[in-house]
Amino acid sequence: MLFIPLLILAIILYVIGHRVSSVLIFFFFCLNGFQIVPYPDVLFNTHLGISKPTDFAFLYVLFLCFYGLNRYRDFLPRNLLTRLISYYTLLLLVLMGVSLFYYHVPASEVVRTIRPYFLVYAYFPLRRLTYEQYNKVVYALWLITLVQSVLFVLQAATKLPFLADQYGGGPGDFIFYRYYNYPKLLYLAAYLSIFGGYPFHSPLLRKVGIALFSFVVYLTFSRAALAEYLFLIGVGWVMQLGGRYKRLLIVGIPVFLLLMSAMGVVMLRMQGGRTATDIQRVMAGDFVEVAQSEATAEFSIDADATLIFRVAQAFERALDVSSTPVGILFGKGLSVEGSAYTNANFNYYIGLTNPETGGVYQLDTGDISWGLLFLRYGFGGTLLYLAGFFVLASYFLRTRKWVAALYEAEGRASAPHSLGLALFVFMMMVFFNSLVSDSLYTITYYLPVFLFFDRPYLFSGNGEVEELKAFVPRQ
């Protein structure tokens, strides 16, 4: 019951026009209380069917969408993102129908499972922000992530629970411990700083942010995440240089590859060569043997971290999904982890240990996105989901090109920063990180990019803002 008054306050603030505070409360719910609420599973539970922060976010979006439809004639704009959300809605309706009438999943479980998916409708209330309100929201989220990063560093150094959902605590490197509860907007804030110029009114604070965010990425002690982060910075840097700097590209690409190779050697030494072994086993197809065998104990698998474990886990789910035509198209239904239906219909052997039951989690495979995608959407639904994801990512990439074309048409130097490039690189990070997290499956990971869709602006280092509405092609 603790947060119901906060939800009501957020809705009232939006309606009366105080939308900065309202939207920040919405993201407070989306991002697990900004990871500062201790015991979120307990404190967010109302015992009225609302038990997670995202449930509060869903109610916020639901109410404001009804309000917006009655208040604004253009509440549903005719643009690319509206079309994508419409197609996604059709997919969700099909998944609900299959779950209810083919798999006979209890309706209460279907509703509980699908609620977070409808957070995509947050785009419609978010787009009603004025430019000033939007700018304040983005800046506040950036500062919140900066503070969270400081707390994460202190946590890694002291082993004290400064952020919620603290788990891990094993030895990392030097004096730091390894934890997995890094700030949820870490990568978005980092790429906005590097390529988008945030915060654009303070170059010094921007540099501090880049350094701190990059240090937090290192402190995750994730070989894959660090390699992806640096690789995408290199990719973004090459894309930012453009055609006028071909000589720099000729020199820069080999240097970048050399640095990446050197970093890979160092990381392999730090991890005792385990990464290379994992990759070799995956390429050799060992995960197939693991997924097809019930006697998984005879395989040497580090269930907490290894790539072979994650791929085997996703492959086991994929084998089950492929057993029926309906499963291939639309997955295995929208049931809830630990329910009577799930316990009766799922019996997977590979997964992280559920401390409550002593068995493995059947549905909540949070260390890789693909098992979740196959189970919830099927292969057909996953392809549609990925198509929408990449269409959205390509839109942000196109805005970078529109900015560059505008500058070239006016005879000016290359754009100093590109918001579109920052968002594109971030979405690629979400995709690449899908092998080691549920980032691609969990919409709240990339939901904040919806803030930027209607504003393909360029931010320069001195705070200059240029609007491109007249130049951007029809979506």
ChimeraX attribute file (.defattr): number of C-alpha atoms within 10 A of each C-alpha:
attribute: neighborCount
match mode: 1-to-1
recipient: residues
	/A:1	13
	/A:2	10
	/A:3	15
	/A:4	13
	/A:5	9
	/A:6	16
	/A:7	19
	/A:8	14
	/A:9	15
	/A:10	21
	/A:11	22
	/A:12	15
	/A:13	17
	/A:14	19
	/A:15	15
	/A:16	8
	/A:17	11
	/A:18	15
	/A:19	23
	/A:20	22
	/A:21	17
	/A:22	23
	/A:23	23
	/A:24	18
	/A:25	23
	/A:26	25
	/A:27	20
	/A:28	20
	/A:29	25
	/A:30	25
	/A:31	18
	/A:32	20
	/A:33	18
	/A:34	21
	/A:35	21
	/A:36	16
	/A:37	17
	/A:38	15
	/A:39	12
	/A:40	17
	/A:41	13
	/A:42	12
	/A:43	15
	/A:44	23
	/A:45	17
	/A:46	14
	/A:47	9
	/A:48	7
	/A:49	10
	/A:50	17
	/A:51	18
	/A:52	19
	/A:53	23
	/A:54	24
	/A:55	20
	/A:56	24
	/A:57	23
	/A:58	23
	/A:59	18
	/A:60	24
	/A:61	23
	/A:62	16
	/A:63	11
	/A:64	22
	/A:65	19
	/A:66	10
	/A:67	15
	/A:68	17
	/A:69	14
	/A:70	10
	/A:71	12
	/A:72	10
	/A:73	9
	/A:74	10
	/A:75	16
	/A:76	16
	/A:77	12
	/A:78	11
	/A:79	12
	/A:80	15
	/A:81	21
	/A:82	16
	/A:83	14
	/A:84	17
	/A:85	16
	/A:86	13
	/A:87	14
	/A:88	19
	/A:89	16
	/A:90	11
	/A:91	17
	/A:92	19
	/A:93	12
	/A:94	15
	/A:95	23
	/A:96	21
	/A:97	16
	/A:98	20
	/A:99	23
	/A:100	18
	/A:101	11
	/A:102	12
	/A:103	16
	/A:104	15
	/A:105	21
	/A:106	17
	/A:107	15
	/A:108	11
	/A:109	19
	/A:110	20
	/A:111	14
	/A:112	16
	/A:113	17
	/A:114	17
	/A:115	14
	/A:116	20
	/A:117	17
	/A:118	17
	/A:119	21
	/A:120	21
	/A:121	20
	/A:122	22
	/A:123	23
	/A:124	22
	/A:125	22
	/A:126	20
	/A:127	19
	/A:128	17
	/A:129	19
	/A:130	12
	/A:131	11
	/A:132	9
	/A:133	16
	/A:134	20
	/A:135	15
	/A:136	15
	/A:137	21
	/A:138	19
	/A:139	16
	/A:140	15
	/A:141	18
	/A:142	22
	/A:143	16
	/A:144	15
	/A:145	24
	/A:146	23
	/A:147	14
	/A:148	24
	/A:149	25
	/A:150	16
	/A:151	19
	/A:152	26
	/A:153	21
	/A:154	16
	/A:155	21
	/A:156	25
	/A:157	15
	/A:158	14
	/A:159	18
	/A:160	13
	/A:161	17
	/A:162	20
	/A:163	21
	/A:164	17
	/A:165	19
	/A:166	19
	/A:167	12
	/A:168	14
	/A:169	17
	/A:170	12
	/A:171	13
	/A:172	16
	/A:173	12
	/A:174	7
	/A:175	9
	/A:176	20
	/A:177	20
	/A:178	20
	/A:179	22
	/A:180	15
	/A:181	16
	/A:182	23
	/A:183	24
	/A:184	20
	/A:185	21
	/A:186	19
	/A:187	23
	/A:188	24
	/A:189	28
	/A:190	27
	/A:191	27
	/A:192	26
	/A:193	26
	/A:194	23
	/A:195	22
	/A:196	24
	/A:197	25
	/A:198	28
	/A:199	23
	/A:200	21
	/A:201	15
	/A:202	13
	/A:203	16
	/A:204	10
	/A:205	16
	/A:206	20
	/A:207	16
	/A:208	13
	/A:209	25
	/A:210	18
	/A:211	14
	/A:212	19
	/A:213	25
	/A:214	19
	/A:215	13
	/A:216	21
	/A:217	22
	/A:218	16
	/A:219	22
	/A:220	21
	/A:221	21
	/A:222	18
	/A:223	17
	/A:224	15
	/A:225	19
	/A:226	19
	/A:227	17
	/A:228	17
	/A:229	23
	/A:230	17
	/A:231	16
	/A:232	18
	/A:233	19
	/A:234	17
	/A:235	14
	/A:236	19
	/A:237	16
	/A:238	18
	/A:239	15
	/A:240	20
	/A:241	14
	/A:242	14
	/A:243	11
	/A:244	10
	/A:245	11
	/A:246	12
	/A:247	9
	/A:248	13
	/A:249	18
	/A:250	10
	/A:251	10
	/A:252	15
	/A:253	14
	/A:254	11
	/A:255	12
	/A:256	17
	/A:257	13
	/A:258	12
	/A:259	13
	/A:260	16
	/A:261	12
	/A:262	11
	/A:263	16
	/A:264	16
	/A:265	12
	/A:266	13
	/A:267	20
	/A:268	14
	/A:269	12
	/A:270	14
	/A:271	13
	/A:272	11
	/A:273	13
	/A:274	15
	/A:275	19
	/A:276	12
	/A:277	14
	/A:278	18
	/A:279	14
	/A:280	13
	/A:281	14
	/A:282	17
	/A:283	11
	/A:284	10
	/A:285	14
	/A:286	17
	/A:287	24
	/A:288	17
	/A:289	13
	/A:290	25
	/A:291	23
	/A:292	14
	/A:293	15
	/A:294	12
	/A:295	10
	/A:296	14
	/A:297	10
	/A:298	9
	/A:299	13
	/A:300	10
	/A:301	16
	/A:302	11
	/A:303	16
	/A:304	13
	/A:305	12
	/A:306	16
	/A:307	25
	/A:308	25
	/A:309	27
	/A:310	29
	/A:311	22
	/A:312	23
	/A:313	27
	/A:314	25
	/A:315	21
	/A:316	23
	/A:317	25
	/A:318	23
	/A:319	15
	/A:320	18
	/A:321	24
	/A:322	17
	/A:323	10
	/A:324	12
	/A:325	11
	/A:326	18
	/A:327	23
	/A:328	22
	/A:329	19
	/A:330	26
	/A:331	29
	/A:332	27
	/A:333	26
	/A:334	27
	/A:335	28
	/A:336	21
	/A:337	16
	/A:338	16
	/A:339	11
	/A:340	11
	/A:341	16
	/A:342	18
	/A:343	12
	/A:344	9
	/A:345	12
	/A:346	14
	/A:347	13
	/A:348	17
	/A:349	21
	/A:350	25
	/A:351	23
	/A:352	20
	/A:353	14
	/A:354	13
	/A:355	9
	/A:356	9
	/A:357	9
	/A:358	9
	/A:359	15
	/A:360	18
	/A:361	21
	/A:362	24
	/A:363	20
	/A:364	18
	/A:365	20
	/A:366	20
	/A:367	25
	/A:368	24
	/A:369	23
	/A:370	26
	/A:371	27
	/A:372	25
	/A:373	25
	/A:374	29
	/A:375	25
	/A:376	26
	/A:377	26
	/A:378	26
	/A:379	21
	/A:380	15
	/A:381	24
	/A:382	22
	/A:383	15
	/A:384	15
	/A:385	19
	/A:386	15
	/A:387	13
	/A:388	18
	/A:389	17
	/A:390	15
	/A:391	14
	/A:392	21
	/A:393	20
	/A:394	17
	/A:395	19
	/A:396	25
	/A:397	20
	/A:398	18
	/A:399	24
	/A:400	25
	/A:401	19
	/A:402	18
	/A:403	25
	/A:404	20
	/A:405	15
	/A:406	16
	/A:407	14
	/A:408	13
	/A:409	9
	/A:410	8
	/A:411	9
	/A:412	10
	/A:413	10
	/A:414	16
	/A:415	18
	/A:416	15
	/A:417	24
	/A:418	27
	/A:419	27
	/A:420	29
	/A:421	27
	/A:422	25
	/A:423	29
	/A:424	25
	/A:425	24
	/A:426	24
	/A:427	25
	/A:428	18
	/A:429	21
	/A:430	22
	/A:431	19
	/A:432	18
	/A:433	20
	/A:434	19
	/A:435	21
	/A:436	20
	/A:437	20
	/A:438	23
	/A:439	23
	/A:440	26
	/A:441	25
	/A:442	18
	/A:443	16
	/A:444	22
	/A:445	19
	/A:446	20
	/A:447	16
	/A:448	20
	/A:449	18
	/A:450	18
	/A:451	20
	/A:452	19
	/A:453	21
	/A:454	14
	/A:455	17
	/A:456	22
	/A:457	21
	/A:458	23
	/A:459	23
	/A:460	19
	/A:461	17
	/A:462	12
	/A:463	15
	/A:464	10
	/A:465	12
	/A:466	12
	/A:467	13
	/A:468	16
	/A:469	12
	/A:470	7
	/A:471	11
	/A:472	15
	/A:473	10
	/A:474	9
	/A:475	8
